[in-house]
Amino acid sequence: MKILVISLLRLGDVIMAAPAIASLKAGRPNARVHLLVNSQFRAAASMIEGVDKVIGLDREQLQRGLGEADRSVFESFDRLQELIADLRREGYSRVINLTHNRFSGWIASLIGVEQTDGLAFTPQGRSTFGSAWFRYLNAQMSVTDSEPFHYIDLFRFATAGVSERPAFHLIESVEGQKQASTLVERGRDLILLQPLTSDQKKNWGLDRYAAALKTLAAIHPHVRFGILGAPAERSELEPFVTGLSEAGVPARLLVCDLQTAFSLLKRARLLITGDTSIKHLAAAAGTRIVEISVGSSDFRKTGAYSPDNVIIQSKEPCAPCPHRGPCSRESHACAESLSPELVGLAASKAYLGHFGELRLIAREFEDQADLYQTGFTESGYWTYHSLRPRDSERALARLIDLASWKLYVYRDQLGPVGEYGTEGVWLGRALKSAYPEQPAEEWTDQASILETQLERLESRLAVFLVDLREYLKRYNDDRLMRQFQERVRSYFVRQAGEPVLISYQVEILSVLDEVEALTGNDFLKIRKLSDGLMQAHQRVEVELKLLRSTKTNVMEHL
């Protein structure tokens, strides 16, 4: 069996494909896995265990062929056609498209295999997704207020169909080890800093990093600091490192490639960074991470994928902002609101592993930022919890919602009752671990509030489904159909304030938008709307069973 995995976005996305490929190979050890990436990321792709062949797509050359006047009109078309022909000759039995854009979708479609998972297109131009997990990606992951799965979990659920926590390993090269040994000494306590990102909005600022490192150096005078950077960043980082040294902070500039950076991370006790690909290397290396989440960073989807990391999220209401476009504020408010003192103190506690003391820092600086600790549920997916105790209700709603999605998508593979009880026990343990001071009666009260909200939603969805069956008798009455759609939309727009219902709101409003975009087929509109409401109703049933199991079997015994 030969499988092609497509990852044609940024460097970090290529690295995040590693656990999905590991899960894929674990279930199909004899399969040969090829990975299609942008050519400039071939070196990173070669670090992923389980990849038998890396294929490069030269996107820059394609863009030059389209934009430069002295090139043939058909140059880019011919190059792309040649790539598609080469891929077709490989004889793949399955294509998995991890890149959710039209370009990759058309490539996946043109290869023409029997099983395509992820975005693809029919000959008529209609989008297909191949699995419920990729439909979830389409509906939930682009919405700011939703509480989605981490991209890594979503990719491995969609590609391998397993929920066990995956291995996240990268291959350490001999050359990387050799270069790292020339840059840092063994046996020294090393903290690495990656201060620059590929997006200016995600940068916290070199002056703030310098002040935070001064705090760290004063608390831990034995620590040495390494400042990571790519060759193109040398000119910007050299004066930064010089300034640190002059201020008495023992820092060294470490300009290197990815393989050397990975070996350096395996020697370090801590990495401080923004939303960068180096963060994902650190997760694979087993290095603890302090992640500063500002600008368009959305840690819920791409946060450091390993346990016991610390995420510092700005509390500015505009964050996270869209990836495309400049900052909408007069100044970089989300970065400016985070004080170097907060970052320095939080990094010190993370370095020592003193998470109990981090709770005190979270309370002291709660007007500036939310602090989160990362982890994994016992059922195997990444999660986070606030280091402030007052966020327990939202944590319960988030974990119940994610667990219900997993149980719903896997419902055909599960036993009738036991799986809900097992998942409920696991959720209870996760909540107790995250909020050890919260008494059992408060958990029970919060669960009862969520249960009431879900029961109301279940009842309303049942009414909508009954009404829709009545409309089927007069499906060509456009006025009645528009009125019904407006009733449904109005109800779900009103649910925005209840955390446990946000994903249902996103799901149904997305279906309504699709229905309204259809033209000329009233029966198809009703069928699509009926399917969407039925799926939401079935998922509410799953969520209620899970919530009741959690409350009955766990909450009363916390």
C-alpha positions in Angstrom: 0.0 0.0 0.0 1.3 3.4 -1.0 -0.1 6.6 0.6 0.6 10.3 -0.3 0.3 12.9 2.5 0.0 16.5 1.3 1.2 19.4 3.5 1.7 22.6 1.4 1.5 25.3 4.0 4.1 26.7 6.4 7.1 25.0 8.0 5.3 24.5 11.3 2.4 22.6 9.5 4.9 20.2 8.0 6.4 19.4 11.5 2.8 19.1 12.9 2.2 16.3 10.4 4.7 14.0 12.2 2.3 12.5 14.8 -0.4 11.8 12.1 2.2 10.0 10.0 3.4 8.1 13.1 -0.1 7.0 13.9 -0.7 6.1 10.2 2.4 3.9 10.1 1.6 2.3 13.5 -1.7 1.0 12.0 -0.2 0.1 8.6 3.5 -0.8 9.2 3.9 -2.1 5.7 2.6 1.0 4.0 4.9 3.3 2.1 4.3 6.9 3.0 5.3 9.7 0.6 5.1 13.4 1.8 4.4 16.3 -0.6 5.7 19.6 0.7 6.9 23.0 -0.6 10.4 22.5 -1.8 12.0 24.8 0.8 10.8 22.5 3.6 12.3 19.3 2.3 14.9 19.2 5.0 12.2 19.5 7.7 10.2 16.7 6.0 13.2 14.4 6.0 13.3 14.6 9.8 9.8 13.0 10.1 9.9 9.3 11.1 7.9 7.0 8.8 8.3 9.0 5.6 9.7 6.9 2.9 10.0 9.6 0.2 9.8 13.4 0.3 8.5 15.1 -2.8 9.0 18.9 -3.3 6.7 21.3 -5.0 8.5 24.5 -6.1 5.7 27.0 -5.3 8.1 30.0 -5.8 8.9 28.8 -9.3 5.3 28.3 -10.2 4.6 31.9 -8.9 7.4 33.3 -11.0 6.1 31.6 -14.1 2.7 33.2 -13.5 4.0 36.7 -12.8 7.2 37.4 -14.8 6.7 38.8 -18.3 9.7 37.0 -19.9 8.3 33.5 -19.1 6.0 31.4 -21.2 2.3 31.8 -20.5 2.1 28.0 -20.0 5.3 27.4 -18.0 3.6 27.0 -14.6 0.8 25.0 -16.1 3.3 22.6 -17.7 5.3 22.3 -14.5 2.2 21.5 -12.5 0.9 19.1 -15.1 4.3 17.3 -15.0 4.1 17.0 -11.2 0.6 15.6 -11.4 1.7 13.1 -14.0 4.6 11.9 -11.8 2.2 11.5 -8.8 -0.3 9.5 -10.8 2.5 7.2 -12.0 3.3 6.4 -8.3 0.1 4.3 -8.1 -1.1 5.6 -4.7 -4.0 3.8 -3.1 -4.8 6.7 -0.8 -4.2 10.5 -0.7 -4.5 12.5 2.6 -4.7 16.2 2.1 -3.7 18.0 5.4 -3.7 21.4 3.6 -7.1 23.0 3.7 -6.9 25.2 0.6 -8.2 25.1 -2.9 -4.7 24.6 -4.5 -4.0 21.4 -2.5 -7.6 20.3 -3.0 -7.3 20.4 -6.8 -3.9 18.5 -6.6 -5.5 15.8 -4.5 -8.4 15.5 -6.9 -6.3 15.4 -10.1 -4.2 12.5 -8.8 -7.3 10.4 -9.1 -7.1 7.7 -6.4 -10.0 5.7 -5.0 -9.7 7.1 -1.4 -9.0 10.8 -0.9 -9.2 12.2 2.7 -9.2 15.9 3.2 -10.3 18.7 0.9 -10.8 17.6 -2.7 -13.2 18.5 -5.6 -15.6 16.7 -7.8 -15.4 17.2 -11.6 -18.3 19.6 -11.1 -16.2 21.7 -8.6 -18.1 20.7 -5.5 -15.9 20.2 -2.4 -15.6 16.8 -0.7 -13.8 15.9 2.6 -13.6 12.1 2.7 -14.3 11.8 6.5 -16.2 13.4 9.3 -13.0 14.7 10.8 -12.2 16.8 7.8 -15.8 18.1 7.7 -15.2 19.1 11.3 -12.1 21.0 10.2 -14.1 22.8 7.6 -16.9 23.8 9.9 -15.2 24.4 13.3 -11.5 25.4 12.9 -11.9 28.8 11.2 -14.3 30.2 13.9 -12.7 32.4 16.5 -15.1 31.5 19.4 -15.2 27.8 18.9 -13.1 25.4 21.1 -11.5 23.1 18.6 -9.2 20.1 18.7 -5.5 20.8 18.2 -4.6 20.5 14.5 -2.3 17.6 15.3 -5.1 15.6 17.0 -7.5 16.4 14.2 -5.0 15.2 11.6 -4.2 12.0 13.3 -7.9 11.2 14.1 -8.6 11.8 10.4 -5.7 9.9 8.9 -5.3 6.9 11.3 -8.7 6.6 13.0 -7.1 6.2 16.5 -7.4 8.2 19.6 -4.4 7.0 21.6 -1.8 9.6 22.3 0.8 9.4 19.5 4.5 9.4 19.4 5.9 12.8 18.4 9.4 12.1 17.4 11.8 13.6 14.8 15.0 12.1 13.5 18.1 13.7 15.0 20.9 13.9 12.4 24.5 13.2 13.0 25.4 16.5 11.5 22.9 18.3 13.8 24.4 16.7 16.8 27.9 17.6 15.7 27.1 21.2 15.1 25.2 21.5 18.4 28.2 20.2 20.3 30.4 23.0 18.8 27.8 25.7 19.9 27.0 24.7 23.5 28.7 22.8 26.3 27.2 19.7 27.8 26.3 19.8 31.5 25.4 23.5 31.5 21.8 24.6 32.4 20.7 26.1 29.1 17.6 28.2 28.3 16.9 28.8 24.6 15.1 31.8 23.3 13.5 32.1 19.8 12.6 35.8 19.8 11.5 36.3 16.1 8.6 34.7 14.2 7.6 34.8 10.5 4.7 37.2 11.3 5.4 40.6 12.8 2.1 40.5 14.6 3.3 37.4 16.6 6.5 39.1 17.8 6.5 40.2 21.4 9.5 42.6 20.9 13.2 42.3 21.4 13.3 45.0 24.1 10.7 43.1 26.1 12.6 39.8 25.7 15.8 41.5 26.9 14.0 42.8 30.1 12.5 39.3 30.7 15.9 37.6 30.4 17.5 40.1 32.8 14.9 39.0 35.4 15.6 35.3 34.7 19.4 35.8 34.9 19.0 37.6 38.2 17.0 34.7 39.7 19.1 31.9 38.1 22.7 33.2 37.8 24.0 29.8 36.8 21.9 29.6 33.7 23.3 30.3 30.2 21.1 31.6 27.4 21.1 30.7 23.7 19.4 33.0 21.2 18.2 30.9 18.2 17.9 32.4 14.8 17.9 31.6 11.1 20.8 33.0 8.9 18.5 35.7 7.6 17.9 37.0 11.1 21.5 37.4 12.1 21.8 41.1 11.4 18.7 41.8 13.6 19.8 39.5 16.5 23.5 40.4 16.8 22.9 43.8 18.4 20.2 42.2 20.6 22.7 39.6 21.9 25.4 42.2 22.3 23.1 44.3 24.5 22.3 41.3 26.7 26.0 40.6 27.2 26.7 44.2 28.1 23.8 44.0 30.7 25.4 41.0 32.3 23.2 38.3 30.8 25.3 35.4 29.6 23.8 35.0 26.1 25.2 33.5 22.9 23.8 33.9 19.4 23.0 30.5 17.8 22.4 30.9 14.1 21.8 27.4 12.6 19.6 25.2 10.5 16.6 23.2 11.7 18.5 20.0 12.3 21.1 21.7 14.5 18.3 23.6 16.3 16.6 20.3 17.1 19.8 18.9 18.6 20.3 22.2 20.6 16.7 21.8 21.9 17.4 18.3 23.1 20.2 19.8 25.3 18.1 22.6 26.7 16.0 22.8 29.9 13.6 25.4 28.5 12.6 27.2 25.3 10.9 30.6 25.4 9.3 31.5 22.1 6.3 32.9 20.2 4.3 30.9 17.7 7.1 29.4 15.7 8.1 26.2 14.0 10.9 25.9 16.6 8.1 25.4 19.2 7.1 22.2 17.4 10.7 21.0 17.3 10.9 21.6 21.0 7.8 19.6 21.6 9.3 16.7 19.7 12.6 17.1 21.6 10.9 16.9 25.0 12.0 20.4 26.0 9.6 22.4 28.2 8.2 25.5 26.5 7.0 28.9 27.5 4.9 30.1 24.6 4.0 33.8 24.2 0.7 34.0 22.3 0.0 37.4 20.7 -1.2 38.6 17.4 -2.7 35.9 15.2 -1.4 33.1 17.3 -4.2 30.7 18.3 -2.7 28.3 20.8 -5.9 26.2 20.9 -5.1 25.0 17.4 -1.3 25.1 17.2 -0.1 25.3 20.8 3.0 23.5 22.1 2.1 19.8 21.7 3.6 18.3 24.8 2.7 18.2 28.5 3.5 20.8 31.1 4.3 23.7 28.9 3.1 27.2 29.8 1.2 29.4 27.4 0.9 33.2 28.1 -2.1 34.5 26.2 -2.7 38.3 25.9 -6.1 39.4 27.2 -6.6 42.0 24.5 -10.1 41.4 23.0 -8.8 41.5 19.4 -6.5 38.5 19.9 -6.2 36.2 18.1 -6.5 38.3 15.0 -6.7 37.0 11.4 -3.5 35.8 9.8 -3.9 38.0 6.8 -3.7 41.7 7.1 -1.9 44.2 9.4 -2.7 44.8 13.1 -6.0 46.7 13.4 -4.8 48.8 16.4 -2.8 52.0 16.5 -0.1 50.1 18.3 0.7 46.4 19.0 -1.5 46.3 22.0 -1.5 42.6 22.7 2.3 42.5 22.9 2.5 45.8 24.9 0.1 44.6 27.5 2.4 41.7 28.6 5.0 42.9 31.0 8.6 41.5 31.0 8.2 40.9 34.7 5.3 38.5 34.0 7.2 36.6 31.3 10.4 36.4 33.4 8.7 35.2 36.5 6.6 32.6 34.6 9.6 31.3 32.8 11.5 30.9 36.1 8.7 28.8 37.6 8.4 26.8 34.3 12.1 26.2 34.3 11.9 24.8 37.9 8.6 22.9 37.2 6.9 24.8 40.0 3.3 24.9 38.6 1.7 25.5 41.9 3.6 28.8 42.2 2.6 29.6 38.6 -1.0 29.8 39.9 0.0 32.7 42.1 1.6 34.5 39.2 -1.5 33.9 37.1 -3.6 35.6 39.8 -1.1 38.5 40.3 -1.0 39.3 36.5 -4.6 38.3 35.6 -5.3 41.8 34.3 -2.6 41.3 31.6 -2.8 37.7 30.5 -4.2 34.3 30.9 -1.7 31.6 31.8 -2.4 28.0 30.7 -0.7 24.7 31.3 -0.8 22.1 28.6 -1.5 18.4 28.9 -3.2 15.3 27.5 -6.4 13.6 28.5 -6.3 9.9 29.3 -8.2 9.3 26.0 -5.2 10.8 24.2 -5.9 14.3 22.9 -4.1 17.5 23.7 -5.7 20.0 26.1 -4.9 23.0 28.3 -6.3 24.4 31.5 -6.2 27.9 33.0 -3.9 28.4 36.0 -6.7 30.6 37.4 -9.4 28.6 39.4 -12.4 30.7 38.1 -12.2 29.1 34.6 -13.3 25.7 35.7 -16.8 26.0 34.2 -15.5 26.8 30.7 -12.9 24.0 31.1 -15.8 21.5 31.8 -17.8 22.8 28.8 -14.7 22.6 26.5 -13.7 19.1 27.5 -17.3 17.7 27.3 -17.7 19.2 23.9 -14.4 17.8 22.5 -15.1 14.4 24.0 -18.6 14.3 22.6 -17.2 15.1 19.1 -14.8 12.2 19.4 -17.4 9.8 20.6 -19.9 11.0 18.0 -17.5 10.5 15.1 -16.4 7.1 16.4 -19.9 6.1 17.5 -20.1 3.1 15.1 -17.0 1.6 16.6 -17.9 2.0 20.3 -19.7 -0.1 22.8 -23.2 1.0 23.8 -22.5 2.2 27.4 -19.1 1.5 28.7 -17.3 4.0 26.5 -19.3 6.9 28.0 -18.4 5.8 31.5 -14.7 5.4 30.7 -14.5 8.8 29.0 -16.4 10.4 31.9 -13.9 9.0 34.4 -11.0 10.3 32.3 -12.6 13.7 32.1 -13.2 13.8 35.8 -9.6 13.0 36.5 -8.4 15.7 34.1 -10.6 18.3 35.8 -9.6 17.3 39.3 -6.0 17.5 38.3 -6.4 20.9 36.7 -8.5 22.4 39.6 -7.6 20.5 42.7 -9.1 23.1 45.1 -12.6 23.0 43.6 -15.1 21.1 45.8 -17.3 18.3 44.4 -20.6 20.3 44.9 -19.3 23.1 42.6 -18.5 20.5 39.8 -22.0 19.0 40.2 -23.6 22.5 40.0 -21.7 23.4 36.9 -22.5 20.0 35.2 -26.2 20.5 36.0 -26.2 24.0 34.4 -24.6 22.5 31.2 -27.1 19.7 31.3 -30.0 22.1 31.4 -28.6 24.0 28.4 -28.1 20.8 26.4 -31.6 19.6 27.3 -33.1 22.8 26.0 -31.1 22.5 22.8 -32.1 18.9 22.3 -35.8 19.8 22.6 -35.5 22.7 20.2 -33.6 20.6 17.6 -36.4 17.9 17.9 -39.0 20.6 17.1 -37.0 21.9 14.1 -36.8 18.3 12.7 -40.5 17.8 13.1 -41.3 21.1 11.4 -38.9 20.3 8.6 -40.6 17.0 7.9 -43.9 19.0 7.5 -42.2 21.3 5.1 -41.2 18.3 2.9 -44.8 18.1 1.9 -44.6 21.6 0.5 -40.9 21.7 -0.3 -41.4 24.0 -3.3 -42.8 26.9 -1.2 -39.9 29.3 -1.1 -41.5 31.6 1.4 -42.1 28.9 4.0 -38.5 27.6 3.5 -37.0 31.1 4.0 -39.1 31.6 7.2 -37.9 28.2 8.6 -34.3 29.0 7.9 -34.6 32.4 9.6 -36.2 30.7 12.7 -33.3 28.3 12.9 -30.7 31.0 12.3 -32.3 33.4 14.9 -32.3 30.7 17.6 -28.6 29.7 17.1 -27.4 33.3 16.9 -28.9 33.8 20.4 -26.8 30.9 21.8 -23.5 32.8 21.5 -23.2 33.4 25.3 -23.3 29.8 26.4 -19.9 28.1 26.0 -21.2 24.5 25.6 -23.4 25.5 22.7 -20.9 27.4 20.6 -19.8 24.5 18.5 -23.5 23.7 17.7 -24.0 27.3 16.7 -21.0 27.2 14.4 -22.1 23.8 12.9 -25.7 24.9 12.1 -24.9 28.4 10.9 -22.3 26.8 8.5 -25.0 24.5 7.2 -27.4 27.4 6.7 -24.8 29.3 4.8 -24.3 26.3 2.5 -28.1 25.9 2.0 -28.5 29.6 1.1 -25.7 29.3 -1.4 -27.5 26.5 -3.3 -29.6 27.5 -6.3 -32.3 25.7 -8.2 -32.8 22.6 -6.1 -35.2 23.0 -3.2 -35.2 19.4 -2.3 -31.4 19.4 -2.0 -31.6 22.4 0.3 -34.1 20.6 2.6 -31.9 17.4 2.6 -28.8 19.3 3.5 -30.5 21.2 6.3 -32.2 18.0 7.6 -28.8 16.2 7.7 -27.2 19.1 9.6 -30.0 19.3 12.2 -30.0 15.5 12.6 -26.3 15.4 13.1 -26.5 18.2 15.8 -29.4 16.3 17.5 -27.4 13.0 17.6 -24.4 14.8 18.9 -26.4 16.5 21.7 -27.6 13.0 22.7 -24.0 11.8 22.9 -23.0 14.9 24.9 -25.8 14.5 27.3 -24.9 10.8 27.9 -21.3 11.8 28.5 -22.2 14.7 30.8 -24.5 12.5 32.9 -22.0 9.8 33.1 -19.3 12.3 34.2 -21.6 13.8 36.8 -23.0 10.5 38.2 -19.9 8.4 38.2 -17.2 11.0 38.9 -18.4 14.4 40.1 -20.1 13.0 43.2 -16.8 11.2 44.2 -14.4 14.1 43.7 
